Structures are given as structure tokens and as C-alpha cells.
Amino acid sequence: MKDKNLDTNIAIKVEGLYKSFGHKDDDTYLEILHDAEFVVNKGELVTLIAPSGAGKTTLLMMIGCVEEPTSGNIWIGDEKVYENKWLTSQTRKIRREKIGFIFQAYYLIPFLNIIDNLTLVPQYNGVPDKVSKQKAMDLLTYLGIEDKYHHMHSELSGGQNQRVAIARALANDHHIILADEPTAALDVERAVSVVKMLKKVAKERDVAIIMVTHDNRMLKYCDKILEMENKKVKVTLNDHTEEIL
């Protein structure tokens, strides 16, 4: 459902979002999120932090139209996708067309080389082979690993594989990327390199990126911090974000 009144700069909007498991009268009842509200704009790199088990991944998956909230509202771009229920039965289509995902594990297909990993979904969506391969090469060049296009992911370093994962998230022209602990398996140097690359992508390609991390050293590269605390989401603007471009 299109919302013509929504600011065109908004990529993600969450309003009055709740998530709980079980029933209130049940001993197993667990509330994860209580009345969360925040906005992520195009071109922002936003980090989501919280103690282990607080529900960071659950919140990310709700935004990504994977996990269903208990109640509230979610907008993806100018489309309201959730209002106490999914407003469309095509949540998979929303994910495929609008949202790119990056995870701690790269989830690259091991028997395909890098360029075939990048072109698989676009070709599935009807993009011609020549067009999808040129787009993949453009992305690999942009990310500085164009010479790896014919390699298998097992031949690449952790940092290089994560750059491939970023390229895959962009291959379908997604303007939202949700990254769940993308640097957890990397050493500090490679982790910083990946976060800097995410910021570069956000700024230069007008992509909204939410990154879950446990590493507070990465916060200085982010424009906004979402902190889950006592089932609430506290929003902090980072006025001293480190410039990396």
C-alpha cells in the first residue's frame, strides 16, 4: 500500500512495533520488543546494538519481512507493508525486489564461481544474462575485487568474500541492505574495511543499511545508532561519524 504522505527520503519506518512469543497468561510468554519507533533514511549506515539474546536479529528479520511482528506498522520505502498484519501476501517478492541481506556467514553457493553467484538471482528475476553479468562486473569493480570474478569463494579471503556478499546484496538494485553481524568472523583490520565499504555504498549509492554488530569499535563509522535496551529501541544520531570517503 503506497503512502503518498511519506517523506521520499525515508527508506524504512517503524512505528509502535511490538514482538512477543507465547500468550500473556502462559509461563513461557516472552516480550522482545515494546513500542519501537525509528526511521532510517536513504544514504544512512545505521548500526543496531544490544546484549546477546535481546532480539537484534528478530528485529532485523521483522524489518526484512521474514519474521512477523505481534503488532505495529512497518514501511519499506513508500510502501506500508505491515499494519498489525502483513498488508500483502507477497512478502517474498518484497524481499527479492527491495531488500538485500548480508550475514556473518557468506552463504555463497560453493559450486558456483563469484560472477555466477552474483547473477543467479537477477537472472531468476528475468534479467538477461549479458546485462546481469555486466552489472556483476561493475559491482565487483566498484568494490575493488573485479579480478576475482572467475574464482570460487573458497579461494578468497574472509574480507573478499564479504565484499562479494555486499555485491550480491546490490545486484538486484536493492536500496535497503540488512546486515546481521557481517564482520563477526573477521579480524579487526578486515572488519573495518568491510564497514567502511558499507558506508561508501550507503553514501554513494543512496542505500539505507542497518548493520547488527557487537563491536563498538565500528560505531564511529555509522550515522545513527539503534540500541535495544529494556525491550525499547533508543535512537542516537552520531554527529561525529568518521568520514571515510
Number of C-alpha atoms within 10 A of each C-alpha: 11 12 12 9 7 15 11 12 13 17 24 22 20 20 16 16 24 21 22 15 13 11 11 11 7 9 8 10 12 13 17 19 24 18 15 20 18 14 16 23 21 21 23 23 27 27 24 25 23 18 11 9 9 17 18 23 18 18 23 20 17 18 24 23 22 14 14 17 25 17 19 19 20 28 22 23 23 19 18 20 23 24 17 16 14 17 14 13 9 12 16 14 12 16 17 17 16 19 24 24 23 22 18 16 16 16 13 20 14 11 11 15 18 26 24 19 22 30 25 18 16 22 17 10 12 9 15 12 14 11 12 22 21 13 21 27 22 15 21 23 15 13 19 13 16 17 10 20 20 12 13 19 24 12 11 15 12 20 20 19 22 27 23 29 26 27 26 27 23 24 22 23 16 19 22 30 23 23 25 22 19 24 27 16 14 17 11 14 9 17 21 17 16 22 20 20 19 25 25 20 22 21 17 10 15 17 24 27 30 26 27 24 20 16 13 9 11 18 21 16 21 25 20 23 21 23 18 21 13 12 18 17 21 16 17 12 12 15 10 10 13 14 11 10 9
